[in-house]
């Protein structure tokens, strides 16, 4: 049986890329978080599980998909 609350944490990305509005293709290709961690919460009563809802629902780091989507939005806005 799998763990009920696995969470992927992307780590060590360049902090300036999070808010930058002028991404380059190089930023997309090399800027995604290079390190990852997986954290899981084993099953517990609902009261205990609900205490971890916020951290487990929050997105951490910059994925390649996130950066590529932002870059594509920028390119679309230029046309």
mmJSON file of the N, C-alpha and C atoms, coordinates in Angstrom:
{"data_MODEL":{"atom_site":{
"group_PDB":["ATOM","ATOM","ATOM","ATOM","ATOM","ATOM","ATOM","ATOM","ATOM","ATOM","ATOM","ATOM","ATOM","ATOM","ATOM","ATOM","ATOM","ATOM","ATOM","ATOM","ATOM","ATOM","ATOM","ATOM","ATOM","ATOM","ATOM","ATOM","ATOM","ATOM","ATOM","ATOM","ATOM","ATOM","ATOM","ATOM","ATOM","ATOM","ATOM","ATOM","ATOM","ATOM","ATOM","ATOM","ATOM","ATOM","ATOM","ATOM","ATOM","ATOM","ATOM","ATOM","ATOM","ATOM","ATOM","ATOM","ATOM","ATOM","ATOM","ATOM","ATOM","ATOM","ATOM","ATOM","ATOM","ATOM","ATOM","ATOM","ATOM","ATOM","ATOM","ATOM","ATOM","ATOM","ATOM","ATOM","ATOM","ATOM","ATOM","ATOM","ATOM","ATOM","ATOM","ATOM","ATOM","ATOM","ATOM","ATOM","ATOM","ATOM","ATOM","ATOM","ATOM","ATOM","ATOM","ATOM","ATOM","ATOM","ATOM","ATOM","ATOM","ATOM","ATOM","ATOM","ATOM","ATOM","ATOM","ATOM","ATOM","ATOM","ATOM","ATOM","ATOM","ATOM","ATOM","ATOM","ATOM","ATOM","ATOM","ATOM","ATOM","ATOM","ATOM","ATOM","ATOM","ATOM","ATOM","ATOM","ATOM","ATOM","ATOM","ATOM","ATOM","ATOM","ATOM","ATOM","ATOM","ATOM","ATOM","ATOM","ATOM","ATOM","ATOM","ATOM","ATOM","ATOM","ATOM","ATOM","ATOM","ATOM","ATOM","ATOM","ATOM","ATOM","ATOM","ATOM","ATOM","ATOM","ATOM","ATOM","ATOM","ATOM","ATOM","ATOM","ATOM","ATOM","ATOM","ATOM","ATOM","ATOM","ATOM","ATOM","ATOM","ATOM","ATOM","ATOM","ATOM","ATOM","ATOM","ATOM","ATOM","ATOM","ATOM","ATOM","ATOM","ATOM","ATOM","ATOM","ATOM","ATOM","ATOM","ATOM","ATOM","ATOM","ATOM","ATOM","ATOM","ATOM","ATOM","ATOM","ATOM","ATOM","ATOM","ATOM","ATOM","ATOM","ATOM","ATOM","ATOM","ATOM","ATOM","ATOM","ATOM","ATOM","ATOM","ATOM","ATOM","ATOM","ATOM","ATOM","ATOM","ATOM","ATOM","ATOM","ATOM","ATOM","ATOM","ATOM","ATOM","ATOM","ATOM","ATOM","ATOM","ATOM","ATOM","ATOM","ATOM"],
"id":[1,2,3,4,5,6,7,8,9,10,11,12,13,14,15,16,17,18,19,20,21,22,23,24,25,26,27,28,29,30,31,32,33,34,35,36,37,38,39,40,41,42,43,44,45,46,47,48,49,50,51,52,53,54,55,56,57,58,59,60,61,62,63,64,65,66,67,68,69,70,71,72,73,74,75,76,77,78,79,80,81,82,83,84,85,86,87,88,89,90,91,92,93,94,95,96,97,98,99,100,101,102,103,104,105,106,107,108,109,110,111,112,113,114,115,116,117,118,119,120,121,122,123,124,125,126,127,128,129,130,131,132,133,134,135,136,137,138,139,140,141,142,143,144,145,146,147,148,149,150,151,152,153,154,155,156,157,158,159,160,161,162,163,164,165,166,167,168,169,170,171,172,173,174,175,176,177,178,179,180,181,182,183,184,185,186,187,188,189,190,191,192,193,194,195,196,197,198,199,200,201,202,203,204,205,206,207,208,209,210,211,212,213,214,215,216,217,218,219,220,221,222,223,224,225,226,227,228,229,230,231,232,233,234,235,236,237],
"type_symbol":["N","C","C","N","C","C","N","C","C","N","C","C","N","C","C","N","C","C","N","C","C","N","C","C","N","C","C","N","C","C","N","C","C","N","C","C","N","C","C","N","C","C","N","C","C","N","C","C","N","C","C","N","C","C","N","C","C","N","C","C","N","C","C","N","C","C","N","C","C","N","C","C","N","C","C","N","C","C","N","C","C","N","C","C","N","C","C","N","C","C","N","C","C","N","C","C","N","C","C","N","C","C","N","C","C","N","C","C","N","C","C","N","C","C","N","C","C","N","C","C","N","C","C","N","C","C","N","C","C","N","C","C","N","C","C","N","C","C","N","C","C","N","C","C","N","C","C","N","C","C","N","C","C","N","C","C","N","C","C","N","C","C","N","C","C","N","C","C","N","C","C","N","C","C","N","C","C","N","C","C","N","C","C","N","C","C","N","C","C","N","C","C","N","C","C","N","C","C","N","C","C","N","C","C","N","C","C","N","C","C","N","C","C","N","C","C","N","C","C","N","C","C","N","C","C","N","C","C","N","C","C","N","C","C","N","C","C"],
"label_atom_id":["N","CA","C","N","CA","C","N","CA","C","N","CA","C","N","CA","C","N","CA","C","N","CA","C","N","CA","C","N","CA","C","N","CA","C","N","CA","C","N","CA","C","N","CA","C","N","CA","C","N","CA","C","N","CA","C","N","CA","C","N","CA","C","N","CA","C","N","CA","C","N","CA","C","N","CA","C","N","CA","C","N","CA","C","N","CA","C","N","CA","C","N","CA","C","N","CA","C","N","CA","C","N","CA","C","N","CA","C","N","CA","C","N","CA","C","N","CA","C","N","CA","C","N","CA","C","N","CA","C","N","CA","C","N","CA","C","N","CA","C","N","CA","C","N","CA","C","N","CA","C","N","CA","C","N","CA","C","N","CA","C","N","CA","C","N","CA","C","N","CA","C","N","CA","C","N","CA","C","N","CA","C","N","CA","C","N","CA","C","N","CA","C","N","CA","C","N","CA","C","N","CA","C","N","CA","C","N","CA","C","N","CA","C","N","CA","C","N","CA","C","N","CA","C","N","CA","C","N","CA","C","N","CA","C","N","CA","C","N","CA","C","N","CA","C","N","CA","C","N","CA","C","N","CA","C","N","CA","C","N","CA","C","N","CA","C","N","CA","C","N","CA","C","N","CA","C"],
"label_alt_id":[null,null,null,null,null,null,null,null,null,null,null,null,null,null,null,null,null,null,null,null,null,null,null,null,null,null,null,null,null,null,null,null,null,null,null,null,null,null,null,null,null,null,null,null,null,null,null,null,null,null,null,null,null,null,null,null,null,null,null,null,null,null,null,null,null,null,null,null,null,null,null,null,null,null,null,null,null,null,null,null,null,null,null,null,null,null,null,null,null,null,null,null,null,null,null,null,null,null,null,null,null,null,null,null,null,null,null,null,null,null,null,null,null,null,null,null,null,null,null,null,null,null,null,null,null,null,null,null,null,null,null,null,null,null,null,null,null,null,null,null,null,null,null,null,null,null,null,null,null,null,null,null,null,null,null,null,null,null,null,null,null,null,null,null,null,null,null,null,null,null,null,null,null,null,null,null,null,null,null,null,null,null,null,null,null,null,null,null,null,null,null,null,null,null,null,null,null,null,null,null,null,null,null,null,null,null,null,null,null,null,null,null,null,null,null,null,null,null,null,null,null,null,null,null,null,null,null,null,null,null,null,null,null,null,null,null,null],
"label_comp_id":["UNK","UNK","UNK","UNK","UNK","UNK","UNK","UNK","UNK","UNK","UNK","UNK","UNK","UNK","UNK","UNK","UNK","UNK","UNK","UNK","UNK","UNK","UNK","UNK","UNK","UNK","UNK","UNK","UNK","UNK","UNK","UNK","UNK","UNK","UNK","UNK","UNK","UNK","UNK","UNK","UNK","UNK","UNK","UNK","UNK","UNK","UNK","UNK","UNK","UNK","UNK","UNK","UNK","UNK","UNK","UNK","UNK","UNK","UNK","UNK","UNK","UNK","UNK","UNK","UNK","UNK","UNK","UNK","UNK","UNK","UNK","UNK","UNK","UNK","UNK","UNK","UNK","UNK","UNK","UNK","UNK","UNK","UNK","UNK","UNK","UNK","UNK","UNK","UNK","UNK","UNK","UNK","UNK","UNK","UNK","UNK","UNK","UNK","UNK","UNK","UNK","UNK","UNK","UNK","UNK","UNK","UNK","UNK","UNK","UNK","UNK","UNK","UNK","UNK","UNK","UNK","UNK","UNK","UNK","UNK","UNK","UNK","UNK","UNK","UNK","UNK","UNK","UNK","UNK","UNK","UNK","UNK","UNK","UNK","UNK","UNK","UNK","UNK","UNK","UNK","UNK","UNK","UNK","UNK","UNK","UNK","UNK","UNK","UNK","UNK","UNK","UNK","UNK","UNK","UNK","UNK","UNK","UNK","UNK","UNK","UNK","UNK","UNK","UNK","UNK","UNK","UNK","UNK","UNK","UNK","UNK","UNK","UNK","UNK","UNK","UNK","UNK","UNK","UNK","UNK","UNK","UNK","UNK","UNK","UNK","UNK","UNK","UNK","UNK","UNK","UNK","UNK","UNK","UNK","UNK","UNK","UNK","UNK","UNK","UNK","UNK","UNK","UNK","UNK","UNK","UNK","UNK","UNK","UNK","UNK","UNK","UNK","UNK","UNK","UNK","UNK","UNK","UNK","UNK","UNK","UNK","UNK","UNK","UNK","UNK","UNK","UNK","UNK","UNK","UNK","UNK","UNK","UNK","UNK","UNK","UNK","UNK"],
"label_asym_id":["A","A","A","A","A","A","A","A","A","A","A","A","A","A","A","A","A","A","A","A","A","A","A","A","A","A","A","A","A","A","A","A","A","A","A","A","A","A","A","A","A","A","A","A","A","A","A","A","A","A","A","A","A","A","A","A","A","A","A","A","A","A","A","A","A","A","A","A","A","A","A","A","A","A","A","A","A","A","A","A","A","A","A","A","A","A","A","A","A","A","A","A","A","A","A","A","A","A","A","A","A","A","A","A","A","A","A","A","A","A","A","A","A","A","A","A","A","A","A","A","A","A","A","A","A","A","A","A","A","A","A","A","A","A","A","A","A","A","A","A","A","A","A","A","A","A","A","A","A","A","A","A","A","A","A","A","A","A","A","A","A","A","A","A","A","A","A","A","A","A","A","A","A","A","A","A","A","A","A","A","A","A","A","A","A","A","A","A","A","A","A","A","A","A","A","A","A","A","A","A","A","A","A","A","A","A","A","A","A","A","A","A","A","A","A","A","A","A","A","A","A","A","A","A","A","A","A","A","A","A","A","A","A","A","A","A","A"],
"label_entity_id":["1","1","1","1","1","1","1","1","1","1","1","1","1","1","1","1","1","1","1","1","1","1","1","1","1","1","1","1","1","1","1","1","1","1","1","1","1","1","1","1","1","1","1","1","1","1","1","1","1","1","1","1","1","1","1","1","1","1","1","1","1","1","1","1","1","1","1","1","1","1","1","1","1","1","1","1","1","1","1","1","1","1","1","1","1","1","1","1","1","1","1","1","1","1","1","1","1","1","1","1","1","1","1","1","1","1","1","1","1","1","1","1","1","1","1","1","1","1","1","1","1","1","1","1","1","1","1","1","1","1","1","1","1","1","1","1","1","1","1","1","1","1","1","1","1","1","1","1","1","1","1","1","1","1","1","1","1","1","1","1","1","1","1","1","1","1","1","1","1","1","1","1","1","1","1","1","1","1","1","1","1","1","1","1","1","1","1","1","1","1","1","1","1","1","1","1","1","1","1","1","1","1","1","1","1","1","1","1","1","1","1","1","1","1","1","1","1","1","1","1","1","1","1","1","1","1","1","1","1","1","1","1","1","1","1","1","1"],
"label_seq_id":[1,1,1,2,2,2,3,3,3,4,4,4,5,5,5,6,6,6,7,7,7,8,8,8,9,9,9,10,10,10,11,11,11,12,12,12,13,13,13,14,14,14,15,15,15,16,16,16,17,17,17,18,18,18,19,19,19,20,20,20,21,21,21,22,22,22,23,23,23,24,24,24,25,25,25,26,26,26,27,27,27,28,28,28,29,29,29,30,30,30,31,31,31,32,32,32,33,33,33,34,34,34,35,35,35,36,36,36,37,37,37,38,38,38,39,39,39,40,40,40,41,41,41,42,42,42,43,43,43,44,44,44,45,45,45,46,46,46,47,47,47,48,48,48,49,49,49,50,50,50,51,51,51,52,52,52,53,53,53,54,54,54,55,55,55,56,56,56,57,57,57,58,58,58,59,59,59,60,60,60,61,61,61,62,62,62,63,63,63,64,64,64,65,65,65,66,66,66,67,67,67,68,68,68,69,69,69,70,70,70,71,71,71,72,72,72,73,73,73,74,74,74,75,75,75,76,76,76,77,77,77,78,78,78,79,79,79],
"pdbx_PDB_ins_code":[null,null,null,null,null,null,null,null,null,null,null,null,null,null,null,null,null,null,null,null,null,null,null,null,null,null,null,null,null,null,null,null,null,null,null,null,null,null,null,null,null,null,null,null,null,null,null,null,null,null,null,null,null,null,null,null,null,null,null,null,null,null,null,null,null,null,null,null,null,null,null,null,null,null,null,null,null,null,null,null,null,null,null,null,null,null,null,null,null,null,null,null,null,null,null,null,null,null,null,null,null,null,null,null,null,null,null,null,null,null,null,null,null,null,null,null,null,null,null,null,null,null,null,null,null,null,null,null,null,null,null,null,null,null,null,null,null,null,null,null,null,null,null,null,null,null,null,null,null,null,null,null,null,null,null,null,null,null,null,null,null,null,null,null,null,null,null,null,null,null,null,null,null,null,null,null,null,null,null,null,null,null,null,null,null,null,null,null,null,null,null,null,null,null,null,null,null,null,null,null,null,null,null,null,null,null,null,null,null,null,null,null,null,null,null,null,null,null,null,null,null,null,null,null,null,null,null,null,null,null,null,null,null,null,null,null,null],
"Cartn_x":[0.846,0.0,0.888,0.577,1.36,1.072,1.944,1.75,0.699,-0.17,-1.297,-0.944,0.208,0.495,1.934,2.319,3.679,3.774,4.929,5.142,6.523,6.605,7.875,8.319,9.531,10.112,11.229,11.124,12.198,13.076,14.381,15.301,16.438,17.047,18.286,18.155,16.951,16.812,17.307,17.554,17.983,16.794,16.934,15.827,15.369,16.251,15.841,14.904,14.867,13.984,12.52,12.278,10.9,10.036,10.589,9.799,10.15,11.154,11.575,10.502,10.307,9.303,9.928,11.24,11.919,12.779,12.151,12.888,13.457,14.637,15.236,15.099,15.338,15.301,16.363,17.507,18.56,18.083,17.315,16.754,15.878,15.073,14.183,14.99,15.982,16.747,17.665,18.168,19.111,18.606,17.434,16.994,16.09,15.599,14.728,15.509,14.801,15.423,16.198,17.496,18.3,18.221,17.725,17.678,16.24,15.945,14.594,14.638,13.573,13.391,11.939,11.709,10.355,10.107,9.006,8.61,7.21,6.964,5.641,5.17,3.884,3.25,2.529,2.853,2.131,0.717,-0.152,-1.542,-1.694,-2.666,-2.964,-4.422,-4.892,-6.268,-6.408,-7.599,-7.838,-7.35,-7.49,-7.051,-5.542,-4.779,-3.325,-2.982,-3.62,-3.348,-3.674,-4.735,-5.148,-4.147,-3.345,-2.335,-1.242,-1.112,-0.084,-0.66,-1.932,-2.55,-1.818,-1.531,-0.899,0.471,1.4,2.707,2.646,1.723,1.653,0.925,0.169,-0.517,0.28,1.321,2.152,3.136,3.343,4.334,5.69,6.736,8.081,9.01,9.863,10.862,10.301,11.148,10.788,10.946,9.844,9.911,10.174,10.64,10.847,9.519,8.455,7.127,6.693,6.95,6.595,7.356,8.658,9.476,9.117,8.91,8.558,7.204,6.25,4.945,5.037,5.829,6.026,6.697,7.718,8.418,7.457,6.637,5.679,4.672,4.235,3.312,3.955,5.219,5.961,6.038,6.367,6.498,5.154,4.078,2.752,2.334,2.715,2.343,3.066,4.197,4.979,4.397,3.573,3.021,1.696],
"Cartn_y":[-1.185,0.0,1.243,2.211,3.438,4.392,5.324,6.349,7.347,7.808,8.649,10.08,10.592,12.004,12.22,11.709,11.993,13.424,14.048,15.416,15.503,16.08,16.292,17.721,17.884,19.203,19.405,20.452,20.822,21.826,21.634,22.407,23.025,24.046,24.652,25.428,25.868,26.667,28.084,28.802,30.185,31.032,31.706,32.473,33.628,34.179,35.301,34.865,33.588,33.114,33.046,32.968,32.847,34.024,35.217,36.415,37.094,36.603,37.259,37.197,38.301,38.375,38.274,38.208,38.179,36.927,35.771,34.51,34.314,33.724,33.335,31.822,31.33,29.887,29.211,29.843,29.295,29.185,30.167,30.09,28.853,28.577,27.42,26.121,26.04,24.795,24.523,25.568,25.345,25.826,26.427,27.037,26.207,25.083,24.245,23.739,23.487,23.0,21.713,21.693,20.526,19.395,19.676,18.671,18.479,17.261,16.938,16.145,16.253,15.439,14.971,13.787,13.268,13.055,13.644,13.51,12.913,11.987,11.362,11.308,11.422,11.322,9.989,9.177,7.92,8.194,7.257,7.412,7.718,8.531,8.895,9.329,9.637,10.116,11.445,11.758,12.946,14.225,14.354,15.564,15.781,14.724,14.816,15.09,14.37,14.558,15.984,16.558,17.899,18.977,18.719,19.689,19.882,18.929,19.019,19.384,19.761,20.109,21.244,22.32,23.482,23.155,22.586,22.303,21.272,20.329,19.31,19.803,20.889,21.457,22.588,23.074,24.153,23.606,24.354,23.965,24.541,23.757,24.17,24.054,25.049,25.005,25.359,25.255,25.567,24.319,23.829,22.668,23.125,22.22,22.522,22.91,22.229,22.538,23.952,24.363,25.707,26.766,26.602,27.575,27.605,26.445,26.397,27.058,26.859,27.503,29.009,29.498,30.942,31.527,30.813,31.265,31.319,30.283,30.249,31.391,31.689,32.816,34.129,34.304,35.511,35.622,34.497,34.513,34.806,34.239,34.467,35.917,36.527,37.925,38.887,38.487,39.36,39.443,38.481,38.488,39.193],
"Cartn_z":[0.0,0.0,0.0,-0.842,-0.939,0.197,0.361,1.385,0.908,1.79,1.366,0.984,1.389,1.119,0.682,-0.503,-0.969,-1.505,-1.37,-1.858,-2.469,-3.664,-4.346,-4.096,-3.596,-3.367,-4.376,-5.199,-6.101,-5.353,-5.418,-4.586,-5.394,-4.853,-5.343,-6.651,-6.999,-8.215,-7.974,-9.041,-8.945,-8.48,-7.367,-6.789,-7.677,-8.5,-9.347,-10.471,-10.812,-11.876,-11.451,-10.167,-9.688,-10.106,-10.082,-10.353,-11.675,-12.364,-13.606,-14.672,-15.359,-16.418,-17.801,-17.884,-19.179,-19.324,-19.217,-19.317,-20.712,-20.759,-22.031,-22.174,-23.372,-23.569,-22.711,-22.542,-21.681,-20.238,-19.766,-18.416,-18.268,-19.286,-19.245,-19.208,-20.07,-20.19,-19.002,-18.366,-17.266,-15.911,-15.86,-14.614,-13.731,-14.231,-13.404,-12.19,-11.128,-9.898,-10.177,-9.889,-10.21,-9.189,-8.016,-6.958,-6.493,-6.067,-5.63,-4.338,-3.575,-2.383,-2.384,-1.898,-1.765,-0.283,0.176,1.579,1.587,2.486,2.565,4.006,4.17,5.484,5.539,6.508,6.63,7.132,6.953,7.343,8.833,9.142,10.53,10.593,11.759,11.9,11.171,10.718,9.9,10.557,11.859,12.566,12.399,12.461,12.298,10.836,9.919,8.491,8.042,8.561,8.132,8.551,9.556,9.983,8.932,8.024,6.983,5.623,5.557,4.274,3.574,4.275,3.633,3.057,3.832,3.226,2.103,2.166,1.13,-0.113,-0.027,-1.19,-1.835,-1.179,-1.694,-2.723,-3.803,-4.804,-4.4,-4.548,-4.17,-5.371,-5.564,-6.62,-7.979,-8.987,-10.367,-11.227,-11.732,-12.61,-14.039,-14.848,-16.257,-16.902,-16.528,-17.077,-16.721,-15.492,-15.05,-15.835,-15.932,-16.663,-18.145,-18.747,-20.169,-20.41,-19.512,-19.64,-19.54,-18.601,-18.472,-19.705,-20.216,-21.415,-22.599,-22.759,-23.863,-23.755,-22.548,-22.346,-22.762,-22.409,-22.818,-24.334,-24.988,-26.44,-27.103,-26.575,-27.124,-26.956,-25.848,-25.59,-26.509,-27.058,-27.942,-29.345,-29.714,-31.068,-31.154],
"occupancy":[1.0,1.0,1.0,1.0,1.0,1.0,1.0,1.0,1.0,1.0,1.0,1.0,1.0,1.0,1.0,1.0,1.0,1.0,1.0,1.0,1.0,1.0,1.0,1.0,1.0,1.0,1.0,1.0,1.0,1.0,1.0,1.0,1.0,1.0,1.0,1.0,1.0,1.0,1.0,1.0,1.0,1.0,1.0,1.0,1.0,1.0,1.0,1.0,1.0,1.0,1.0,1.0,1.0,1.0,1.0,1.0,1.0,1.0,1.0,1.0,1.0,1.0,1.0,1.0,1.0,1.0,1.0,1.0,1.0,1.0,1.0,1.0,1.0,1.0,1.0,1.0,1.0,1.0,1.0,1.0,1.0,1.0,1.0,1.0,1.0,1.0,1.0,1.0,1.0,1.0,1.0,1.0,1.0,1.0,1.0,1.0,1.0,1.0,1.0,1.0,1.0,1.0,1.0,1.0,1.0,1.0,1.0,1.0,1.0,1.0,1.0,1.0,1.0,1.0,1.0,1.0,1.0,1.0,1.0,1.0,1.0,1.0,1.0,1.0,1.0,1.0,1.0,1.0,1.0,1.0,1.0,1.0,1.0,1.0,1.0,1.0,1.0,1.0,1.0,1.0,1.0,1.0,1.0,1.0,1.0,1.0,1.0,1.0,1.0,1.0,1.0,1.0,1.0,1.0,1.0,1.0,1.0,1.0,1.0,1.0,1.0,1.0,1.0,1.0,1.0,1.0,1.0,1.0,1.0,1.0,1.0,1.0,1.0,1.0,1.0,1.0,1.0,1.0,1.0,1.0,1.0,1.0,1.0,1.0,1.0,1.0,1.0,1.0,1.0,1.0,1.0,1.0,1.0,1.0,1.0,1.0,1.0,1.0,1.0,1.0,1.0,1.0,1.0,1.0,1.0,1.0,1.0,1.0,1.0,1.0,1.0,1.0,1.0,1.0,1.0,1.0,1.0,1.0,1.0,1.0,1.0,1.0,1.0,1.0,1.0,1.0,1.0,1.0,1.0,1.0,1.0,1.0,1.0,1.0,1.0,1.0,1.0],
"B_iso_or_equiv":[0.0,0.0,0.0,0.0,0.0,0.0,0.0,0.0,0.0,0.0,0.0,0.0,0.0,0.0,0.0,0.0,0.0,0.0,0.0,0.0,0.0,0.0,0.0,0.0,0.0,0.0,0.0,0.0,0.0,0.0,0.0,0.0,0.0,0.0,0.0,0.0,0.0,0.0,0.0,0.0,0.0,0.0,0.0,0.0,0.0,0.0,0.0,0.0,0.0,0.0,0.0,0.0,0.0,0.0,0.0,0.0,0.0,0.0,0.0,0.0,0.0,0.0,0.0,0.0,0.0,0.0,0.0,0.0,0.0,0.0,0.0,0.0,0.0,0.0,0.0,0.0,0.0,0.0,0.0,0.0,0.0,0.0,0.0,0.0,0.0,0.0,0.0,0.0,0.0,0.0,0.0,0.0,0.0,0.0,0.0,0.0,0.0,0.0,0.0,0.0,0.0,0.0,0.0,0.0,0.0,0.0,0.0,0.0,0.0,0.0,0.0,0.0,0.0,0.0,0.0,0.0,0.0,0.0,0.0,0.0,0.0,0.0,0.0,0.0,0.0,0.0,0.0,0.0,0.0,0.0,0.0,0.0,0.0,0.0,0.0,0.0,0.0,0.0,0.0,0.0,0.0,0.0,0.0,0.0,0.0,0.0,0.0,0.0,0.0,0.0,0.0,0.0,0.0,0.0,0.0,0.0,0.0,0.0,0.0,0.0,0.0,0.0,0.0,0.0,0.0,0.0,0.0,0.0,0.0,0.0,0.0,0.0,0.0,0.0,0.0,0.0,0.0,0.0,0.0,0.0,0.0,0.0,0.0,0.0,0.0,0.0,0.0,0.0,0.0,0.0,0.0,0.0,0.0,0.0,0.0,0.0,0.0,0.0,0.0,0.0,0.0,0.0,0.0,0.0,0.0,0.0,0.0,0.0,0.0,0.0,0.0,0.0,0.0,0.0,0.0,0.0,0.0,0.0,0.0,0.0,0.0,0.0,0.0,0.0,0.0,0.0,0.0,0.0,0.0,0.0,0.0,0.0,0.0,0.0,0.0,0.0,0.0],
"pdbx_formal_charge":[null,null,null,null,null,null,null,null,null,null,null,null,null,null,null,null,null,null,null,null,null,null,null,null,null,null,null,null,null,null,null,null,null,null,null,null,null,null,null,null,null,null,null,null,null,null,null,null,null,null,null,null,null,null,null,null,null,null,null,null,null,null,null,null,null,null,null,null,null,null,null,null,null,null,null,null,null,null,null,null,null,null,null,null,null,null,null,null,null,null,null,null,null,null,null,null,null,null,null,null,null,null,null,null,null,null,null,null,null,null,null,null,null,null,null,null,null,null,null,null,null,null,null,null,null,null,null,null,null,null,null,null,null,null,null,null,null,null,null,null,null,null,null,null,null,null,null,null,null,null,null,null,null,null,null,null,null,null,null,null,null,null,null,null,null,null,null,null,null,null,null,null,null,null,null,null,null,null,null,null,null,null,null,null,null,null,null,null,null,null,null,null,null,null,null,null,null,null,null,null,null,null,null,null,null,null,null,null,null,null,null,null,null,null,null,null,null,null,null,null,null,null,null,null,null,null,null,null,null,null,null,null,null,null,null,null,null],
"auth_seq_id":[1,1,1,2,2,2,3,3,3,4,4,4,5,5,5,6,6,6,7,7,7,8,8,8,9,9,9,10,10,10,11,11,11,12,12,12,13,13,13,14,14,14,15,15,15,16,16,16,17,17,17,18,18,18,19,19,19,20,20,20,21,21,21,22,22,22,23,23,23,24,24,24,25,25,25,26,26,26,27,27,27,28,28,28,29,29,29,30,30,30,31,31,31,32,32,32,33,33,33,34,34,34,35,35,35,36,36,36,37,37,37,38,38,38,39,39,39,40,40,40,41,41,41,42,42,42,43,43,43,44,44,44,45,45,45,46,46,46,47,47,47,48,48,48,49,49,49,50,50,50,51,51,51,52,52,52,53,53,53,54,54,54,55,55,55,56,56,56,57,57,57,58,58,58,59,59,59,60,60,60,61,61,61,62,62,62,63,63,63,64,64,64,65,65,65,66,66,66,67,67,67,68,68,68,69,69,69,70,70,70,71,71,71,72,72,72,73,73,73,74,74,74,75,75,75,76,76,76,77,77,77,78,78,78,79,79,79],
"auth_comp_id":["UNK","UNK","UNK","UNK","UNK","UNK","UNK","UNK","UNK","UNK","UNK","UNK","UNK","UNK","UNK","UNK","UNK","UNK","UNK","UNK","UNK","UNK","UNK","UNK","UNK","UNK","UNK","UNK","UNK","UNK","UNK","UNK","UNK","UNK","UNK","UNK","UNK","UNK","UNK","UNK","UNK","UNK","UNK","UNK","UNK","UNK","UNK","UNK","UNK","UNK","UNK","UNK","UNK","UNK","UNK","UNK","UNK","UNK","UNK","UNK","UNK","UNK","UNK","UNK","UNK","UNK","UNK","UNK","UNK","UNK","UNK","UNK","UNK","UNK","UNK","UNK","UNK","UNK","UNK","UNK","UNK","UNK","UNK","UNK","UNK","UNK","UNK","UNK","UNK","UNK","UNK","UNK","UNK","UNK","UNK","UNK","UNK","UNK","UNK","UNK","UNK","UNK","UNK","UNK","UNK","UNK","UNK","UNK","UNK","UNK","UNK","UNK","UNK","UNK","UNK","UNK","UNK","UNK","UNK","UNK","UNK","UNK","UNK","UNK","UNK","UNK","UNK","UNK","UNK","UNK","UNK","UNK","UNK","UNK","UNK","UNK","UNK","UNK","UNK","UNK","UNK","UNK","UNK","UNK","UNK","UNK","UNK","UNK","UNK","UNK","UNK","UNK","UNK","UNK","UNK","UNK","UNK","UNK","UNK","UNK","UNK","UNK","UNK","UNK","UNK","UNK","UNK","UNK","UNK","UNK","UNK","UNK","UNK","UNK","UNK","UNK","UNK","UNK","UNK","UNK","UNK","UNK","UNK","UNK","UNK","UNK","UNK","UNK","UNK","UNK","UNK","UNK","UNK","UNK","UNK","UNK","UNK","UNK","UNK","UNK","UNK","UNK","UNK","UNK","UNK","UNK","UNK","UNK","UNK","UNK","UNK","UNK","UNK","UNK","UNK","UNK","UNK","UNK","UNK","UNK","UNK","UNK","UNK","UNK","UNK","UNK","UNK","UNK","UNK","UNK","UNK","UNK","UNK","UNK","UNK","UNK","UNK"],
"auth_asym_id":["A","A","A","A","A","A","A","A","A","A","A","A","A","A","A","A","A","A","A","A","A","A","A","A","A","A","A","A","A","A","A","A","A","A","A","A","A","A","A","A","A","A","A","A","A","A","A","A","A","A","A","A","A","A","A","A","A","A","A","A","A","A","A","A","A","A","A","A","A","A","A","A","A","A","A","A","A","A","A","A","A","A","A","A","A","A","A","A","A","A","A","A","A","A","A","A","A","A","A","A","A","A","A","A","A","A","A","A","A","A","A","A","A","A","A","A","A","A","A","A","A","A","A","A","A","A","A","A","A","A","A","A","A","A","A","A","A","A","A","A","A","A","A","A","A","A","A","A","A","A","A","A","A","A","A","A","A","A","A","A","A","A","A","A","A","A","A","A","A","A","A","A","A","A","A","A","A","A","A","A","A","A","A","A","A","A","A","A","A","A","A","A","A","A","A","A","A","A","A","A","A","A","A","A","A","A","A","A","A","A","A","A","A","A","A","A","A","A","A","A","A","A","A","A","A","A","A","A","A","A","A","A","A","A","A","A","A"],
"auth_atom_id":["N","CA","C","N","CA","C","N","CA","C","N","CA","C","N","CA","C","N","CA","C","N","CA","C","N","CA","C","N","CA","C","N","CA","C","N","CA","C","N","CA","C","N","CA","C","N","CA","C","N","CA","C","N","CA","C","N","CA","C","N","CA","C","N","CA","C","N","CA","C","N","CA","C","N","CA","C","N","CA","C","N","CA","C","N","CA","C","N","CA","C","N","CA","C","N","CA","C","N","CA","C","N","CA","C","N","CA","C","N","CA","C","N","CA","C","N","CA","C","N","CA","C","N","CA","C","N","CA","C","N","CA","C","N","CA","C","N","CA","C","N","CA","C","N","CA","C","N","CA","C","N","CA","C","N","CA","C","N","CA","C","N","CA","C","N","CA","C","N","CA","C","N","CA","C","N","CA","C","N","CA","C","N","CA","C","N","CA","C","N","CA","C","N","CA","C","N","CA","C","N","CA","C","N","CA","C","N","CA","C","N","CA","C","N","CA","C","N","CA","C","N","CA","C","N","CA","C","N","CA","C","N","CA","C","N","CA","C","N","CA","C","N","CA","C","N","CA","C","N","CA","C","N","CA","C","N","CA","C","N","CA","C","N","CA","C","N","CA","C","N","CA","C","N","CA","C"],
"pdbx_PDB_model_num":[1,1,1,1,1,1,1,1,1,1,1,1,1,1,1,1,1,1,1,1,1,1,1,1,1,1,1,1,1,1,1,1,1,1,1,1,1,1,1,1,1,1,1,1,1,1,1,1,1,1,1,1,1,1,1,1,1,1,1,1,1,1,1,1,1,1,1,1,1,1,1,1,1,1,1,1,1,1,1,1,1,1,1,1,1,1,1,1,1,1,1,1,1,1,1,1,1,1,1,1,1,1,1,1,1,1,1,1,1,1,1,1,1,1,1,1,1,1,1,1,1,1,1,1,1,1,1,1,1,1,1,1,1,1,1,1,1,1,1,1,1,1,1,1,1,1,1,1,1,1,1,1,1,1,1,1,1,1,1,1,1,1,1,1,1,1,1,1,1,1,1,1,1,1,1,1,1,1,1,1,1,1,1,1,1,1,1,1,1,1,1,1,1,1,1,1,1,1,1,1,1,1,1,1,1,1,1,1,1,1,1,1,1,1,1,1,1,1,1,1,1,1,1,1,1,1,1,1,1,1,1,1,1,1,1,1,1]
}}}
